[in-house]
Amino acid sequence: MARNKNGEFRIRQIQTTDHGFKYSTFQVVGYLNGERIRKKFKSREDALGELNRLEVQAANSDGLIRPINTRLDAVQVRAAEVAFARLGAHSLDAAVDWFLANYRPPLVSAPIETAAAEFMRDREAEVSVPVVVDYRKVMKLLLMAFPHRKLDTISTAELEAIMGSWGQSKKSWNNLRTYLHAFFEFCRHASRRWLTTNPVKAIRRFEIARGIPHVMPVERLVEMFAFLETYSGPPRSGHKPGYLVPYFALATFAGIRPSVRDGELRKIHEFADKDRIIDVKVGVIRITPEIAKTNDLRQITIQPNLAAWLRRYPVAQHTLIVRNMMDHAGTVRKRFGLTDDVLRHTFISMHVAKFKSLGAAALEAGNSESMIKKHYLNLVTEADAERFWGIVPKASIRSDGAAESRATHG
């Protein structure tokens, strides 16, 4: 038997005589951590059990493993060892405290009615009223399609099927997909974890090919602004003639996105300090990230004819978006055949033709230079551009305050 720190153990059988009776005892002998071990047992089974225990203890002592009384089972002990190894110098108590404060279950099932109600409360605090109206319509359709369903039971295939049943055009499909994606992403957020994945993410988005942009003829624009200067709205609306001029002038001569529901003009209307956005003194319009569709900062130069319109019809005195604006603007759009983006297309085309700079047009319009070159180069003549940038009020106001008569088209 080697006499080292952790020795080998063996069992010895000893014959003993006591008062004439002979019997056997069993002794476990060896060395453990430099100390000699000798233990007697009445049966070989007990001795064998002790031998096994001592061998395990001797084998573990070299690996700094200690026999400790614990309420943990073997699996839990191993998990604790792994946790300490991964934490390194970090405290286990601190790790547990952080986990308990921040952990959220991977999925908490929620009914779609509850989720939709909370989502709408969030949207009402974050977006404009027209966009809230759109979200309400989408939520209504969703609740009708999946009444009393748990969120995690709604599949991508089901959503795609009901979207198709609503008969959407490609553009409307993309818009609907955007609204639904926002809803399910809200439900997936870490603060709620009602979903682990967004079922809308896998739904296709249509690529809509763009043709040649439609540009408004200058003669038609002259007629439109002559009408706007005299138009006071529907009967009994109480508006003064020219009340829509600032809205259409900014859309036409600054290329600001005009959507009444959620466009840049709507956001400017909701901005408290409009003078900081439409700075007539400096001669620029500052489209800030919270206003811009692309979340970028851009500046638009107020050209002389737009300056004349804003002097004649100051934004401070004319509300950009009046009540029931869809109807008011719709009357003008129907009368002059205006499509959604025709005024913006016209602005960009006339800008390129007049100032000969794709980069400048791109910066002011909030598009890429390649997009401007691809879609707006050489759409109009230089003569048309000169006439476009000469469209001014019939009675412009000079800087000295005196009235100045001009032809409407410059």
N, C-alpha and C positions, 0 to 999 in steps of 0.2 A: 504493500500500500504506500503510495507516494505521499510524503508529508509536505504538501504545499498549501497555498492559501485556500484553495478550494479542492479538497482531496476527493478521491474515489471512496465510495461507501460500500460496505458489504455486511452481510448478516452472518453472525456466528451462532452455532447451536451449542449450548452448554448443558452438560448433564449434571444434575444436582441431586444429592441424597439428603433427606431430612427425616429424622426419626425412623430410619429404616425404609422410607419410601423414596423411590427414584422417579425423577421427572425432568423434563427438558425446558429450558428457557432460551429465548432468542435475543441476541444482542446486536444492535446496529452500531458499527464503529466506523470512524473516518475523521476527516478534518474539514472544518468550515471556517473560512476567513482566518486561518491560522490557529483556531482553537480545536482541541481534540473533542470528538463527540463519541460518547458511549451511552447507549440507552437500551434498557432491557424491556422485553415484552413477553407475555405469557404464550402468545400464539405467533406463528410465522406470518399470518395475514396482517396482524397489527404491525409487526416489524417491517414487512414489505411496504405498507402504506407510509410509514415514517421514512423509509429509505427513498421512496419516490419524492416525498416532500422535500427532503434535504437535497436531493439531486437537482430539483427545479430551483431551489433557493441558491444553490451553489452556481448553477448556470447563469442565473439572472444577475448575480451580484457583480459580475464583470461589466454588465451593461447599465449599471446605475439604476436598476429596477429594484424597488423595495416592496416587500410584502406589507400592505396597509389594509387595515380594516375599513371597509367602505360599504355604502348602501347601493353602489352602482353595480350593474351586472357587467359581464365581460365586454359586451358590445359598447356600452356607455363609457367604460374605462378607455377603450380604444379610441372612441370618438373624442374624448377629452384630451387624450395624448395628441391626436392629430390637430385639434384646435390650438393647443399651446404651441405646437411646432409651427403652425402657419402664422400665428400672431407675433411670434418673435419677441421683441422687446415691448410690444403693446400689452396693455392690461386686459385680461379676460373680462373683468368686471366692466371696464369701459366699453369693450366690444358688445357685451350683452346689453348694457344700457342704451347704446346707440341703436342696436337692432330693435329693441322693444319700442323705442321712440319713433322709428322710421319704417318699420316693416308694415307692409300691407298684404293681405292675403292675395294670392295670384289671381283669384277670380271671385267676385262677389256677385251672385246672380241678381239682376234687377229687372223689374217689368218695364216694358217700353214706355208706358204712360208716365211712370216716375221719371225716367231718364229724359223724356221729351219735355216735361214741365221744368226740370232743372236746367236743361239746355236753353230753353227759351228765356228763362230768367237771366242767364248769362248773356245771351245775345242782346236782349233788350238794354242791357247796361253797356254794351260794347259797340253796337253798330247803329246806323241811321234807321229812322222809322221805316222808310220804304224797304230796306233790306230785311228788317224785322217782319214786315208783311209777307215777304217772299218766304222766309223761314217758316212762318206760321202755316202757309199753304202747303209746304213740303211736309211739315210735321203732321198736318191733318191727313194728307194722303198716306203717309207712313202708318199712322195709327189705324186708319181704315183697312189697310192691307194686312196688318199684323196685330189685330186686337188681342190684348191681354197676353202677349207673347213675352217670354224672357229674352233679353237681348242676345244672350249667347246661343240661342236656338235659331237665330235668323242667319241664313246662309247667303253667300255671294250669288248663287244660282237663283234663289228666290228674289233677291233684290233686282237682279238683272231682268228677270221675267216681268216683275211689276213695272219697272221703268219702261220696258217695251210696250206694255199694255196701255200706258198713258199716252202713247202716240206722239212721242217727242221728235222734233227735228234734230239734226245733228248738233246744232248750236244749243238748243234747249236741253238735249240729252247731257251735253257737257256741263251746262249750268246746274242741272239737277244733280248730276254726279258730284259736283263741287259742294253743294249744300249737304248731301247725304254723307259725303266723306267728312265734312266738318263735324257733323253730329256724332258719327261713330268714333271719330278721333277724340272728341270730347269725352265720350264714354270710356275710352281706352286710357285716358290720362292717368298718371300714377296716383293722383289724389283720389281717384274713384276705383279704377281697376275693375270696371264692370265687364270689360272685355280684354282678352289678351291679344287679339288681332282685329284689325279693321276690315270687315268683309267687303267694303267698297273699293279697297286698294286694288283688288284684282279685276275690277270692272273696267272695260276698255274706255279710252277717251278718243273721240273721233278727231282725226286730222282734217281740218276744213281748208280746202284749197282756196287761195285768194286769187281772184281774177284782177282785171284792171280796175283800179278804184274809180268810182263815179265822181266826177267833179261838177260842181254847180256852175252853169254858165253865168258870166258876169252880169249880163242883162237881167237874168232872173234874180240875182242877188240884189241888184238895184231896185227892182220891183218889190222884193221882199222887205227891204229896209224902209222904203217909202211907205209901205203898208204898215210896218211896225210903228213908225212915228205917229201914225194917226189912229192906230188900233187901241181901243180901251177895254177890250174884253167883252164877254157875253153881257147881255142886258142885265142891269141891276148889280153888276159885279163891283161897281164902285171904284174901279181903277182909272188912273189918268192916262191919256194917250202917251204911248212910248214906254209903258211900264215893263214890257218884255224886251226892250232894246238891250239893256246890259247883258242879259242872259245870252241872246243871240249874237251880240257883238263880240263877246269873249269867246264864244264857241267858234265864230267865223274868223276873226282876225287875230286870235291867240291860239287857236287849235286846242282849247281846253276840252277835255272829254265831257260831253254834255248830258249824260244819262241823268234823268230826273231822280231815279231811284237811288243810285249809288255812284254816280260819276264824280269827276273832280269838281264840277260846278256845284253839285249838291254839297260836297264837303267844304268848299269855300263858303257857301251860304251858311253852314253851321259853325264856321269859325268865328270866334268872338271879335278878334282884332283884324278886320278885313283890310285895313289900311296897311298892315304889315305884309299882307299877301299881294294886294293890288296897290303897288306903290307908284302913284301917278307922278309924284314929285321927282323921284329918281328915274322913273321911266321903265320899271321892270315889274313883272309878275313873278312872285316866288312860289313855286309849287313845292311845298315841303313833303317829306316822306309820308307824313300822315294823310296827305291829300292825294299824292300821286298814286296811280294804279300800280306802278312798278316799284313803289317804296323808295324811289330815288329823289334827290334834290335837283331841281332844274329851274332855270330862269328863262322867262320869255320877254323879249324886248317889246315894249309898247310902241308900236309904230305910230307915225303921226296921225294916220286916219283913225286908229283905235283911240288914241289920246283925245281926238276931237269928239268921238262918241261918248267917252267917259266924262269929258267935261260937260257935254250937253245933257247927259243922263247919268249923274254920279251914282255910284253903287251905294253910297251912304244914304241916298234918298230913294233908291229903287230896290226893292227886295228882289234878290236873284231868283229865289224859288218861292212863288206865291202859293197860297192854298189852292188845292186841286190843279197843281201845275201840269200834271199829265194832260188834263183836258185843255188847258190854255195853250200849252206848247203844241198839243196835238192839232189844234185848229190851224195853227200856222204851218205845221208840217204837212198836213193834208192839203192845204191850199196851194203850197208851193212844191209838193212832191218830195219832201225831204226824207231820205232814208236815215238810219241811225247815225252813221258816221260821215255823211256826205260833207258836212261843214268842216270837219277835221281834215278829211281828204283834200278838200279844196284849199285849206290853209297851207298844208304841207306842199302841195303842188305849186301854189302861187309863191311860196317862200323860196323854193328851189329856183323857179324861173326868174324871180326878181333879184335875189341876192347871190345866186350862183355858188352856193356853198352847201354841199351835202352834210358836212359836219355841223354847221350852224343850225340847219333845219333839224338834224337828228337831236341835237342838244335841246332845242326849244320844244320839239314835239315829244321827246321822251322815247324815241325809237333808236334802233341801231343805224349806223351810217349805211350798212349793207342793205337794210330793209328800205331805207329811203331811196337808195340807188335802184333797187330792184322794182319798186312799185310806183315811184313818184317822179322819176326823171323824165323830162320832155313830155309831160302830159298836157301842158298848156303853153301858149306862146308868150313871148316877152311882152307883147302888146296887151294880152289879156291880163298879165300880172300887173302891168302899170295901171290899168283901169281898176283892177281889184283893189290895189293898195291906195287908190284914190277915192274910194267910196266913203263919203263923209255925210254927216247930217245936212239937211237942207239949210239949216241956220246954225252954223258952227259958232262957237264962242272963242274969240281970240284971247290970248293971255292977258290983254289989257281989259278984258271984260266986254268989249264992244262986239256987237253982232257982225258976223261976216257971212255974206251970202255966197254960196258955192253951188255948182252943179252937183247933184247927188253922186255922180260917178267921176268927179274930180276934174 
